[in-house]
Amino acid sequence: MKYLVTGGAGYVGGVVAQHLLEAGHEVTVLDNLSTGFREGVPAGAAFIEGDIRDAAKWLDASYDGVLHFAAFSQVGESVTKPEKYWENNVGGSLALIAAMREAGIGRLVFSSTAATYGEPEQSPIAETAPTRPTSPYGATKLAVDHMITSEAHAHGLAAVSLRYFNVAGAYGRCGERHDPESHLIPLVLQVAQGRRASISVYGDDYPTPDGTCVRDYIHVADLAEAHLLALDAAAPGTHLICNLGNGNGFSVREVVETVREVTGHPIPEVIAPRRPGDPAVLVASADTARERLGWTPSRADLKEIVADAWEFTRHNTRER
């Protein structure tokens, strides 16, 4: 099969592209490198440096499907620059889907997010939970999900949206190196490297076992495997939405302690005030993915996730 991977020079897109290649597929990566890295494109994949809004220039009937990762994803930035997120995440996706329809490409896997749920009322979070995003980032992803549903109903698109929780770890040459970085595990690893003096713990008085927030972490390789299963599960005229997570949570302090254990470095903590809107617990129910995709994460151990991320970070840290 031949697939286009938009945003395939980024973290998750690059790992998925690598898994597609290893499964014997032909892969083309489309990325404008605004946040991705040219060296993040897996060897063996064709590369087009370009924007998803111009996808019609390259898409044709030779493609069997599209996996769409090209989005801006910084929650804080989306609040201060919402127009950037609406233009790229929604406008770009609209142009991409139109180009797919014109080319007769009927299969799509979309990189969605748990941010579509906002502050959930219950945990673990199922796909039936109300979608009330609290940031423009989450709102743009939810808008694209609605767009895909409409396209499936009107034009027979076979689509799956995968809503991630906290993706971490590394796979070969692909790991996290966002700029700016906002994810906990790479931030704590920066402390271990001496690139950051301490890690801020935002609140230690939550109703959790150790007082710090609990989050669901999923290994990026497990995530990638779910995308390949989603391609097989996509059915014409249907838009399936699945949460992806381990179904278990780890607290901020558990993450910090695991990094200490894996790296052998002291990790100073600074207790900071709670951040507005931070729920105490965010954990996914992945029952739908298990039932509909046949997906079960096999790398659920936090130590393995951190160890893989540390191995990548030690050998690949560089300035943009």
Disulfide bonds with the S-S distance in Angstrom:
none
